[in-house]
Amino acid sequence: MPDSGPAWLYEAGIGEARAALVDDDQIVEAAIELDTEALKVGLVARARLVELLPGRRGRVTLDGGEALINHLPPGITQGASLTVEIVREALPEAGRAKLAKAVPSDLPPCAAPTLYERLMATGLPVRSPFAHEPDALEAAGWSELLDEAVSGEIVFPLGALRLSPTPAMTLFDVDGAPPLDALAVAAAHAVARAIRRHGIGGSIGIDFPTIAGKAQRNAVAMAIDESLPQPFERTAMNGFGFLQIVRPRPRASIPEILRADPVAAAARAALRTLERTPPTASRRHTLPAAVHARLMTRPDWLTELARRTGVVHELESAR
């Protein structure tokens, strides 16, 4: 794809929609939207208050699931109906997912904007390459992005980052050789790029090498400010090399999405590959056993694959 300034690449894939903001042939921002009935940010709908909690908080049910709600109207009673807007989607966590969050709304009921509609709202060009065309998303580094999200290993010129999502925060650990001042500044730029690329929000902790001197620590903080778009808040780097960032977290990051169900993620990636297989190639494909088993539970995905490619693919399980 010729470089003509930043532009979104969008694919309405099977099981997911995916997008990447590409600038100078590199992915600077990415998003994955799963094809589910889960509550999505921007949905406005009628709900029923099923539990009152202290502090004008509660739990509501609506088509698509449950949500926690803040800022309830004074005097509202359990069982009452009200209109709510989803402001945060459910977040995957080990054990039990965090419920979506909602607030009361006076807006008329409406569906949540789709990923494509959100891209269009940015005002940047949106391109949707066909499956038979050169794979522009892959050329920009889509597979590398997914590998980063799953492995947590992110390499930059002077060292490497280890990304670790935890229930409390997303952690970045910095590794590299001296001089440590230069390593820390380069790592700060790399962390900021990774946060944007992977859509990471909430609390983010960065464990830099310990560096001496307030001026050197300020240079690291300034590197974050230069490379990470607002909105965000951050602390100064403390004497132990730790710096914390807080960003809005309306939805799960790409690492959280992929790690929440690795087999489903691999199945969707396999469908993307199969959709791009030339019609003259073999129709028989051997897949990892877990991926094959998951696809066998989704005949709707396989039907859509056949519709898009015009052939019925013979999928076999590796033993």
N, C-alpha and C positions, 0 to 999 in steps of 0.2 A: 504494500500500500504506500503510495507516495506520501511523503511528509508534507502536509498542508496545514499544520497547526493541530491543536488537540481536537479529537473527535471520539465519540463513543462507538464501539463495536457492540452490537446487540444480537443475541441469538435466542430465539424462542425454542429452546431445546426440549427434548422429551424428558419429562419429570422435573425440569427446572428451566428457568430463564437465566441467562448469564450475560454479563456486560463488562466491558473494560474501557476505561478512558485511556486512549493511547496518544502519547505525545513523543515526538522524536523516536518513533518505533519502539517505545517502551510503555508498559502498563504502569500508569501512575495511580489509578484507582480502579477497583473492581467490585462487583456485586454478584451475588447468587440469590435468586428468589425461588424457593421450592414450590412445586405445584401441589399445594395442600389447601385444606379448608381452614387452616389456622388463622387466628385473628391477626390482621395486619394493620400497621400504622396508618392512620387516616380514616379508618372505618368509622362511620357514625351510624348507630343502630339503637333500637330499643333493647333494654335489658331489664332484668329483675334482680333486685337486691335480696340476696339469700343469706347474708350474714353481716351484722353490724360489728365493727371493730372500734376500739378507742381512737379518739382523735379525728372524728368525722371521716373515718375510713371504713371500707367494707369490701365485700366480695360479691360480684354480680355474675349472672349467667346470661348468655346470649347465643344466638346461632353461631356455632363455630368454637364454643368453649367458654371458659371462665376467665375473669380478670379481677385483679385488685383495683379498687377505686379510691381516689383521694378527693378531698374537698366536697364531701357530700353536703347537700343542702340541709340547713338546720331543721330538725323536727322530722326528717324522713324516717319511715318505719320499715322494719324488715318485711319483705314481701312486696314492697312498692315497686312500680315500674318507673323507669326514667330513661332518657336518651343519653347515651354516653359516646365519647370518642376515644378510640384506642390511640395511646401516645407511646406505648412501648410494646413490642411483641414479646411472646414467651421466649425465655432464654434457656438453652440447654445447660444442664449441670449434672454432675455425677449424682446419681440417686434419684433426684426429682427436679424437673424443670421449674424455673421461676415462672409464675403466672404472668400473663400480659398485664399491662397497667392501663387504666382508663380514667377519664375525668368526665364530670357532667358536661353536657353540651346543649346549646340552644339551636344548633344547626339542624337542617332537615336531614333525615337518614340518607346516606350515600355509601357506595362501595369505596374501599381503600384504593388509592391510585396504584396501578400496576408498576412494575419496574420500568417498563417502556415509557409510561406516562411520566414517571419521575425523571427519566433521562431527558425527555423532550422539554421538561420544565427548566432544565439547566440552561437552555438557550444554545448549547453547543450542537454541532452536527451529530446526527445519529445514523449510522450505517448498519445495514443488516445483510451481511454477505450470505449468499446461498451456499448450500452444502457442497455443490459441485464446483464452486469457485475455489481459488487458492485460499488456504486456511489462514486468514489474516490474524485471527485471534491467537492461533498457535505461533505464528511468526513473531508476534509481539511478546511471547513468553508465557502463554496461559498454563502450560504444563508445569513450567518452573514455579509459577505462582502457587499452583495446587500442591506441589511438592513442598514448598516452603511452609504452607499452612499445615500440612499433615506432619512433616518431620520436625518443624520448628527451627530448622537450620537455615540461616540467612547469611550469605557471604557478602562482604563488602571489601573494597580494595585493601584496607589495612588490617582486617580481622574478620570476625564472625560474630553473629548474634545467635542466641538460643531463645526462642519464643516459647513461653509456657503459660497457656491459659489456666487459671485457677478460679475457684469460686469467689475468692476475695478480689482478685485483680489479675490482669495479664502482666506477666513478668518478662522482661528482656534481660538476659545476662550477656555481658560484653566480654569477648576474649580476643587477645591479640598481643603482639610483641611491642616493647618500648620503641620509641619514646611514648610514654603514657598520655601526655598532654595532647599530642597529635592524634593518638588512637581514640581518646575520648571524644574529641570534636568530630572526627570522622564517624564514630559510632552514633553520635547524636543525630547527625544528618541521616544515617542509615535507619535508625529507629523511627525517625519522623516519616521517612518514606514508607517504611513497612507498616506503620500505623494507618497511613492513608490507603496504601495498596490493599490492605486486608480488612478495611472497615472496622477497625478496633476502637471501641468506646468504653466508657466507664472508667474505673481506676486502672492506671497503667504504671507499673513500677520499673525503673531502669537501674540496674546494678552496674555502674561504671567502675573502672579501676580507680583506686584511691589516688587522687592527685593533690599535691600541695599548692596552696596559694589561692586566695580569693579571686584574683584576676583570671587564673586558669579555669576555676570552676564556673565563673561567670561566662567565659567563652563557650563552655559546653552548653549552658542554659540558652545563650544567644543563638547557638546553632539550632537548637530545638525551635526557637521562635522564628528563625528564618525559613525553616523547611516544613513546618507543620501548619497548615491553614487553620485559622480560627473557625469555630469557637473551641477554646480549651483553656484550662487553668493549669498552672504547674507550681511546684515548689522550687526553691533554690536547691542546688546540689549540696548535700551535707558533707561533713568531713569524712564520711565513710564511702562516699561515691554514689549515694543513692539519691535519685530524683523521682518525683511522682508527678504524673499528669492525670487530669480528669477531663474527659470529653463526654459529650452527649452519647447515649447508648440506646437509640431507638430500636435496634434489632441486633441479632447475633452477628458476630464477625465471621469471616470466611473460615478461619481455623475452628471456631466453635461449631459451625454448620457441618464441616467435613468430619470432625472428630466425634460429633454426637452419634453418627451412624456411618462408620467408615465403609461398610459393605454397600449401603445404598449409594454413597458417594462414588464408589468404584463402579457400581452398576450404571449410574448415570453417565460417567465418563466413558464406559464401554459403549453405551448407546450413541454417544457423540461420535466415537470412532467408527462404529458400524454405519452410521448415517452418511459418513464421508467415504465409505468404501466404494470404489468404482464398480459399476454394474457388471463389468466383465470379470471381476475378481471372483474367487471362490465364495460360495454362499455358506460354506461350512466354517464355523469358528469355534475354537476351544477356549473356554473361559475358566478362571479360577472357580473352584467348586462353590464357594460361598456366593460369589457374584452370580453364577448360573442359577443357584437355588433362589436367590432373591428375584431375579428376572422372571423365573417361572411363576412367582406369586403375583406378577404384574402383567397379565395378558393384555391389558389396555396399552401398556408401553410397547409391547411387541407388535400389537396391531397397528399402532401409530408408526412404528419403524417400518413395517411392511408398506404402509400407505405412502410414506415419504420416499422410500427407495424403490418401490415397485417390484420388490422381490421378497420372498419369505426366507429369512436367514435360518440356517440350521445351527442351533447353538448346542454345543456339547460341553460336558463338565470335565475338567482336568481331574485325573485320579492320582 
